[in-house]
Amino acid sequence: MSRLTVARLLANPAPKDPPLRAMNRMRHRADAEVNDEFVRITTKPLVSKFLSQLDHFSEKLISIFKPKGGAKGLKIRRLLEQIEEEDIDVKRECLLKSLIVYLNEDPKSVFKDYGIDEVEDAENDVETTMMGIFVFRRAQHGFADDVWIIVEGVKVISRAGSVIMAFIILFGLIYALDLSYPGNLKHTFEFVQKVIMHMDGHRLNSKIQQLKMKMFQ
């Protein structure tokens, strides 16, 4: 399997309104293609490696994030409040967004929130989005009813399953297609690549290096 196999996801974007069963088959096939290509390039399983590492470091990361002061600390604490009561995927989502804020980046630069009745608005935003994850919810927080992955103005995948799964697939796509990380989330993707996934971790941004040192203290 080559990078051209993964590139078919961009050439054949997700249809707008397929039956649910067909959409689920498409999502699982897309997930598998991205994962297979990632394994071919890196020898590392994409999804299981990411989730196991994130879960392994979750308590340590929370202990590092909580004392953060100022406006960023307030944002992080509001995110972490949801960890106590939500399911595992939402916990992971909140931890990821806390990481983004801690690294002085903005989750809203990639994660776009919509109500479940705002699909038409989201469709209109696709073409102007270089890289993003569109999240549809019935409530402001909690379980996502639908999640889209957008790359270069194309809706690549619908019904990605969860926000954290969409982020993993997006990371895998960027790496497999040799795309540049989005500048507004560059440090977060670098942290995922070099600390979470243990790939090319010898040269780190100073902020990421400091966080890594705290994680292993």
VEXVEX-280947 format. One line per 10 residues: number of its first residue (from 1); their letters; for each residue x, y, z of C-alpha. Coordinates in pm, whole numbers, plus 32768, in hexadecimal, padded with zeros to 4 digits. Each point is the difference from the previous one (the first is absolute). Example, Ala and Ser with C-alpha at 12.3 -4.5 7.8 and 13.67 -1.06 7.14 Angstrom:
BEGIN
1 = AS = 84CE 7E3E 830C ~ 8089 8158 7FBE
END
This chain:
BEGIN
1 = MSRLTVARLL = 8000 8000 8000 ~ 8089 815A 7FA2 ~ 7FB4 8165 805D ~ 7F28 800B 7EC9 ~ 7F14 7F0E 80AF ~ 7FCE 80F6 811C ~ 7FEB 811F 7F08 ~ 7EC4 7F60 7F72 ~ 7F50 8081 8137 ~ 803C 815E 7F7D
11 = ANPAPKDPPL = 7F9E 7FA7 7E9E ~ 7EC1 7F4D 8072 ~ 7F70 80CD 811F ~ 7EE6 7F88 80DC ~ 7EA6 802B 7F61 ~ 7F17 80F6 80A8 ~ 7EDD 7F26 806C ~ 803E 7E88 7FDA ~ 7F43 7EFB 80C8 ~ 8092 7FD0 815A
21 = RAMNRMRHRA = 8077 7E9B 7FC2 ~ 80B2 8061 7EBF ~ 80A2 8127 80AD ~ 807E 7F26 811C ~ 8098 7F0B 7F05 ~ 80AA 8123 7F51 ~ 8089 808A 8146 ~ 808F 7EB1 806D ~ 809F 7FCE 7EAA ~ 8098 815D 8009
31 = DAEVNDEFVR = 807E 7FCA 8165 ~ 80A0 7EB8 7F97 ~ 80A9 8096 7ECC ~ 8096 811E 80C9 ~ 8070 7F14 8114 ~ 8095 7F06 7F08 ~ 80C3 810E 7F4C ~ 807A 8090 814A ~ 807A 7EA7 806D ~ 80AD 7FD0 7EB0
41 = ITTKPLVSKF = 80BC 8148 8025 ~ 804E 7FF9 8175 ~ 7FCB 7E93 8070 ~ 7F25 808F 8118 ~ 7E88 7FBF 8022 ~ 7F5D 8155 7FEE ~ 7EC5 7FE9 80D3 ~ 8067 7F08 810D ~ 8153 80A5 8036 ~ 7F6A 815D 801D
51 = LSQLDHFSEK = 7EE9 7F9B 80EF ~ 80D9 7F25 80DF ~ 8105 8113 8024 ~ 7F02 8112 803D ~ 7F53 7F2D 810A ~ 814F 7FA4 809C ~ 8065 816B 802A ~ 7EA7 808B 804F ~ 8023 801E 8179 ~ 815B 8096 7FE5
61 = LISIFKPKGG = 7F8E 80FC 7EFC ~ 7ED4 8065 80D4 ~ 80E5 803B 812B ~ 80DB 80DF 7F24 ~ 7EDE 80C0 7F65 ~ 7F34 804A 813A ~ 80F1 80F9 80A6 ~ 8011 80D2 7EC1 ~ 7FA3 8168 8051 ~ 7F60 811F 7F46
71 = AKGLKIRRLL = 7EFE 7FF1 7EEB ~ 8096 7EC1 7F6F ~ 7FEF 7F57 8153 ~ 7E91 805B 801C ~ 7FB8 7F69 7EA8 ~ 80B8 7EC3 805E ~ 7F46 7FD9 814A ~ 7EB2 802A 7F50 ~ 8062 7EEF 7F0D ~ 807E 7F1B 8112
81 = EQIEEEDIDV = 7EBA 8024 80C5 ~ 7F5A 7F27 7EF7 ~ 80F6 7EE3 8031 ~ 7F5E 7F92 8145 ~ 7EAB 7FB3 7F6E ~ 801A 7FB0 7E8E ~ 804B 7EC4 7F3B ~ 8160 7F9D 7F9C ~ 7FFE 80A6 7EA9 ~ 7F8A 814C 808F
91 = KRECLLKSLI = 8109 7FE7 8112 ~ 8109 7FD2 7EF4 ~ 7F72 8123 7F3B ~ 8010 80E4 8130 ~ 8165 7F93 804C ~ 8068 8041 7E98 ~ 7F65 815A 8000 ~ 80A8 804A 814E ~ 814B 7F9F 7F64 ~ 7FBF 80EC 7EDD
101 = VYLNEDPKSV = 7FBA 8123 80EB ~ 8130 7FAB 80D6 ~ 80DB 8015 7EC7 ~ 7F79 8161 7FBF ~ 7F25 7F96 7EDD ~ 7E8A 801B 7FC9 ~ 7F22 7ECA 7FDC ~ 7F06 80D0 7F3A ~ 80FE 802C 7EEB ~ 7FC2 7E95 7F97
111 = FKDYGIDEVE = 7ECA 7F8C 80C1 ~ 7EC4 80AB 7F85 ~ 7EC2 7FCC 80CA ~ 7EA5 7FF2 7F64 ~ 7EA4 7FAB 8078 ~ 7F5F 7ED0 7F60 ~ 7F1C 80E8 7F38 ~ 8126 80C7 7F6F ~ 8070 7F05 7EF8 ~ 7FC2 80F5 7EE2
121 = DAENDVETTM = 80DB 8106 80AB ~ 8112 7EFC 8029 ~ 7FE7 7F98 7E94 ~ 8031 816B 7F9C ~ 8139 8012 80DB ~ 80A7 7ECA 7F6D ~ 8092 80A1 7EC8 ~ 80A9 8116 80C5 ~ 8099 7F13 8102 ~ 8161 7F88 7FBA
131 = MGIFVFRRAQ = 8005 7F0D 8122 ~ 7EF8 7FCB 8108 ~ 7F20 7F20 80CE ~ 7E8F 805F 7FFE ~ 7F42 7F88 8134 ~ 7E84 7FEA 8017 ~ 7F5C 7FE4 8157 ~ 7EA6 801B 8097 ~ 8098 80AB 8132 ~ 812A 80E6 8028
141 = HGFADDVWII = 80D4 7EED 8098 ~ 7FFC 7E87 8008 ~ 7FCA 7EF5 7EFB ~ 8026 8067 7E92 ~ 7EE2 7F98 7F1A ~ 80D9 8024 7ECA ~ 816A 805D 7FB5 ~ 808F 8066 7EAF ~ 816D 800E 7F96 ~ 8057 8116 7F0A
151 = VEGVKVISRA = 8144 800D 7F39 ~ 804A 8109 7EFA ~ 7E95 8065 7FD9 ~ 7F82 7E99 7FDE ~ 7F26 7F40 80F6 ~ 80D5 7EC7 800C ~ 7F3F 7F3B 8107 ~ 7EAD 8023 80A6 ~ 7F96 7F4A 813E ~ 8166 7FDE 807A
161 = GSVIMAFIIL = 7F76 7F6A 8142 ~ 8085 80F8 80FD ~ 80CC 813E 8012 ~ 8135 7F4A 807C ~ 7FE4 7EFD 7EE9 ~ 7FDD 8114 7EFE ~ 813C 80A6 8085 ~ 80BF 7EB7 7FEC ~ 7F8F 7FC5 7E99 ~ 8057 8166 7FA3
171 = FGLIYALDLS = 815C 7FD6 8095 ~ 8028 7EBA 7F3F ~ 7F91 80A4 7EBC ~ 80F0 8123 802B ~ 8121 7F14 8044 ~ 7FA7 7F02 7EF2 ~ 7FD0 810B 7EF3 ~ 8134 80C3 8073 ~ 7F33 813B 8036 ~ 806E 8121 80D9
181 = YPGNLKHTFE = 7F69 801D 8159 ~ 7F0E 8125 8017 ~ 80C3 812A 8083 ~ 7EFA 8051 8108 ~ 8024 7EA5 809C ~ 8168 7FB3 7FA2 ~ 807E 7FCA 8164 ~ 7EE3 7F13 8057 ~ 803D 7F24 7ED0 ~ 8176 8008 8044
191 = FVQKVIMHMD = 7FBE 7F8F 8166 ~ 7F26 7EE3 7F83 ~ 8104 7F93 7F02 ~ 8136 8019 80D7 ~ 7F85 7FBB 8162 ~ 7EBE 7F36 7FE3 ~ 8060 7F35 7ECA ~ 817C 7FFF 8041 ~ 805D 8063 7E9D ~ 8128 80E4 7FB1
201 = GHRLNSKIQQ = 8009 807A 8166 ~ 8167 807B 8013 ~ 7FC0 816D 7FA6 ~ 7EE7 80A0 80C7 ~ 7F6F 815C 8018 ~ 8061 8097 8151 ~ 7E98 8004 807F ~ 7FD4 7E92 7FA5 ~ 8150 7FA7 8098 ~ 7F9C 80A2 8149
211 = LKMKMFQ = 7EB6 7F42 8004 ~ 80AD 7EB8 7FB0 ~ 80F3 8035 811F ~ 7EE0 803A 80F1 ~ 7F52 7EC5 7F82 ~ 812C 7F28 8053 ~ 805B 809B 814E
END
